Amino acid sequence: MQTSKVSVIVPCYNQAQYLDESLASIYHQTHTNWECLIVNDGSLDHTEEIAQKWEAKDPRFIYIPKENSGVSNARNLGIEKASGEFILTLDADDKYEASFMEKALKILLERPEIGIVSSWGMFFTNDKMLQVFRSNAKSIADFLFHNGVNMGSSLYRKECWAKAGKYDGDVRNGYEDWEFYLRVCALGWKVHIIEEVLFFYRQHQVSRRKEMNKIDNENKKYIYLRNKDIYFNHYEELIDRFLWVADLEKTEINKFRNTIDYKLGSAILKPLRAVKWFCIKLFKK
């Protein structure tokens, strides 16, 4: 298995203070046949200094500077220059447990139907671990209305990236990871989630993820419209989801109406109604 090369892509934009910890998590991986392409997306801090330090320490680290154009374009550039047949994505402020690469690669080598491997993860801050987040995504049905992997970090075949058409570089796409996984699964590949905490997602007071949540509907609308053919081709999953939402909506309305928990009920119903609205609009066309 050590003969299989993994190319790790680390896009960086003004996160030099976390980059050492992120790159150290790659340096200590139990699978040793890797290269790590550090793509500096026009940072204004000392990202270049940190990246070049690691490049001097170990020739498997490769520094690539570029003008700022967003995380998707930075990833695409790194993958274009990658020499491995497997791609591991990692943001500059996150990190992997040392055995992730080895465990995920074993699955890809043994199961040709699997295109993407991820794991359970842990939110953390500089000084403490917060909470575990889990996923059980397996196929496209888990990506029609949300990111079934819950994050953008995973190991996948470079072939998936090439055939799915790379990451969408449009800055309007705030959920580029979800949309990429959607297109990969639409080509027939499956997803495998390792049921262990092997990934660590740094929680900031103000994070890109939180900012994206503020414009959630706009991001989802962009993905739906960009991938109309996928949604039409998977109408059976849409119908199943539509019927499930209708039943759940009815249950939740009865549960929360005229109770002190009505506001909570409304919060639960809002995303469900969004799915229902999308299904109705889609099938009217």
Secondary structure, 3 states (H helix, E strand, C coil): CCCCCEEEEEEECCCHHHHHHHHHHHHCCCCCCEEEEEEEECCCCCHHHHHHHHHHHCCCEEEEEECCCCHHHHHHHHHHHCCCCEEEECCCCCEECCCHHHHHHHHHHHCCCEEEEEEEEEEECCCCEEEEECCCCCCHHHCCCCCCCCCCCCEEEHHHHHHHCCCCCCCCCCCHHHHHHHHHHHCCCEEEEEEEEEEEEECCCCCHHHHHHHCHHHHHHHHHHHCHHHHHHCHHHHHHHHHHHHHHHHHHHHHHCCCCCHHHHHHHHHHHHHHHHHHHHHHHC
